[in-house]
Amino acid sequence: MHTTSHSPFPTPSSLLLPTPKDLLTTHPSPTSGYGLFATYDLPAYAQVLTEHPLIFMSPGEDLPDLYTRFKALTTSEQRSYLSLSRREDAEKEHVMRQKLSARGRSDVEIAEMLDVAGIFQSNAFNFSGPGAEDGDVVGRALFSRVARVNHSCAPNAHVCYYPPSHCASLSLGSQASVSSAAGGRKGKGDGLGMMVLHTTRSIARGEEITISYFNLLLPRRDRQARAQDWGFNCACVVCSSAADGDAEVLRDEVRDWIRQQYRAISNPSTSVDQLRGVLSDGAALAHKVEQDEGLVPAIPLLHERLAKSHQLLRQRNGDHQECEGHDCETVAWKERAVLAEAKITGLYSRATAGRVAFLRENQKDKVTVKMAEDGLKVLWE
């Protein structure tokens, strides 16, 4: 058996803390309305919140369906729902008001329906549901606690959707593992999956939890445009710093390298020396990104792209032998991607499963990712 714990990250204290409901609390946020704050010092890469959707909407369903689901909630759930913020759109609401009035709805009912619709529009997540291919948006869901998590372009946490088939693992402790040979697991709860929140760095007691609502590698102007689509102007530590500040420059460098790497592996005429240059630049860049706590969610992508580049370099060098073990650069970077993803999204996330499948490609041995006493490990059997 070959074992590796090859990872740029510090070992997390735990991937699953014992009392997740007590770890976070809601308070007014200095940046935007209310937010979620840590009630204890939290270690990096800890699972701190799991939540079933309060309301789920399938494609094609409309406001009357949403309102029916809202009215079916308990009084406490309705209060929680209505306490969330929403963006105002006077023109759209005027049209909706006319349509609802024409359908015989009362003024009181219409006012509540518009609140319900606005809150859902402002706080719901698009996600892939049971049986859907990854990436296919098959519904929208609102999670009342996750909705309290505000945005930052340098987040300290990451949120990930777990479909029902992945939810059983969330009850497992620190010895949980994920295997490339494992079959689907029966889901728990209401059958709609869960949102799971992990820290991406150590968080002090009283510190606000933040996630990125969009790709944090986007240029500043594009991030601001996305933020405005969500109804706010981003004033996070990255966006409020100088345009040529270190954090912004590093994002520029990552985007430039991703374009360079894509052109290199897509072009059949790319020489071996050019590929080596791409790999050298990418490895140096990955090291820089690993030192930036605000870019943790981007690390698995960089590692996987480096693995693909090494794989192509082997082929260009005429080396078509099976590549196994941590001594092979291709597999080593794949393992790094798996370990980084597992720490950010959890052992049983679909994202981790995808990284494991990429690692398992062209390999005869079974691959397992396991949480041991000294941290996450990739095991080959």
Salt bridges, closest charged atoms under 4 A:
GLU61 OE2 - ARG69 NH2 2.81
GLU88 OE1 - ARG86 NH2 3.87
GLU93 OE2 - ARG86 NH1 2.44
GLU109 OE2 - ARG105 NH1 3.00
GLU112 OE1 - LYS71 NZ 3.46
ASP115 OD1 - ARG86 NE 3.02
ASP134 OD1 - ARG350 NH1 3.06
ASP190 OD1 - HIS52 ND1 3.34
GLU207 OE2 - ARG201 NH2 2.51
GLU248 OE1 - ARG220 NE 3.20
GLU248 OE2 - ARG223 NH1 2.86
ASP252 OD1 - ARG255 NH2 2.42
GLU253 OE1 - LYS288 NZ 2.75
ASP256 OD1 - ARG259 NH2 2.37
ASP273 OD1 - ARG276 NH1 3.50
GLU290 OE2 - HIS303 NE2 2.86
GLU290 OE2 - ARG336 NH1 3.40
GLU293 OE1 - ARG201 NE 3.93
GLU304 OE2 - LYS308 NZ 3.75
GLU304 OE1 - ARG355 NH1 2.72
ASP319 OD2 - ARG314 NH1 3.18
ASP327 OD1 - HIS326 NE2 3.60
GLU329 OE1 - HIS310 NE2 3.92
GLU335 OE2 - HIS2 NE2 3.80
GLU341 OE1 - ARG355 NE 2.99
ASP374 OD2 - LYS377 NZ 3.09
GLU381 OE1 - LYS366 NZ 3.39
